[in-house]
Amino acid sequence: MGELINRTRLAGLVSSDGAPDFFKKNSFDFYQKYLKSDEDVKVTNVKDIYKGGFYFLHYKDDSNWMKWSPVFVADFKKYSNQIIIFAVNFNFLPLELRVAIFDKYITEKDFDKNNFLKVNYQAMYKELKSLGFEYAIVEYNGIQIVKAHRISLNSLPRFIYSQHPKVKYDPKKLLQIWKAKLGSRAERDKEISQSTIDDFYDVSKDISQKFTQLEGHIKRVRESMNKYGK
């Protein structure tokens, strides 16, 4: 048991089925903070978003799960004149897994100094893959980020148990998505390992013959960029 689990328990946060009162309260409290800025939930320029940090992103997209995203940033890649952020979107993760995923990477010193975590994309992908939730790592085009708040580690135990009030927490839906993707996990993993940033964002490239599992996701990323990223 690590420092994040200890602090979560001390804060009286215990995950359970559905959306318990503490989850609703946390979501509302953080929503109020997103309307302003303080040291624990601080408005941050997109250029100052770093790997290993927790953020809340207001994002131009048709999906509410992307539009209001509590995330952990795992990596960056450059495409043309754009910055693409790869981040774990908590909207895809059940409450009972969120603390367990990050607990091993955070020490007491990290909390004291509000450090960025020393965990890279490969380690985060491997961690999520072991649980069948590797698809929770999604892409954000920096141009489409309207506003970002950096979340301090002191606020993490409550932040990790929150979502934007307009995003409904539905554990049954999360379970359905997880079950639907389990059967094709090996093929999806193979396609991810073979993909490049151009496959996602170069709309002139035909991906229909290259991808089966990722084709729908890549098309959604491209549609979002065409609609909001210019």
Secondary structure, 3 states (H helix, E strand, C coil): CCHHHHHHHHCCCCCCCCCCHHHHHHHHHHHHHHCCCCCCEEEECHHHCCCCCEEEEEECCCCHHHHEEEEEEEEEEEECCEEEEEEEEHHHCCHHHHHHHHHCCCCHHHHHHCCCCCCCHHHHHHHHHHHCCHHHEEEEEHHHEEEEEEECHHHHHHHCCCCCCCCCCCHHHHHHHHHHHHCCHHHHHHHHHHCCHHHHHCCCCCCCCCCCCCHHHHHHHHHHHHHHCC
